[in-house]
């Protein structure tokens, strides 16, 4: 069987391997070299004394803007899906969400146009911002001399909510955060820069599982 190496610095495993190893989307694997061969193995799952996940369904707010980025990238306005015309406007929104509110213009330009020189990338960014503000007046973004800001108080976003809940001290918040992490950040999008951000959210997720397991052990 063949294994596909993608531009996102990830590999695609055959479904038979996934089923046999009991994997799901977002799982991490141990990776090491042995005798000049690449070895992958599934990590042991935390031994939970009780289920850490609260049963919930995917819920879209019926008013305002909502953005979902874990696994699949979806946007909704007043409960209805939004179609964004063009790859770059959609990618700009994804960058702002992944960076968790704001990002420097220089960094944003380099993510969106990695093959262009700095001057051309910045020129492309300014043109894109002008187009986005004209076409999508409902998108709460602004800019100053250095950065582009997505105003998180005016949008529901699973990434923002996940980050907020991860910082809470109580078990209920941790369980809600685990529910929100439905898969790797923007997993179905072809953005090379995603891995620069996803590792942070994956580490938070693994930390939550450990805290929930430790908390369950104390109660038992």
Secondary structure, 3 states (H helix, E strand, C coil): CCCEECCCCCEECCHHHHHHHCCCCCCCEEEEEECCEEEEEECCCCCCCCCCCCCCCCCCCCCCEEEECECCCEEEECCEECCCCCHHHHHHHHHHHHCCCEEEHHHHHHHHCCCCCHHHHHHHHHHHHHHHHHHCCCCCEEECCCEEEECHHHEEEHHHHHHHHHCCCCHHHHHHHHHHCCCCECCCCCCHHHHHHHHHHHHHHHHHHHHHHHHHHHHC
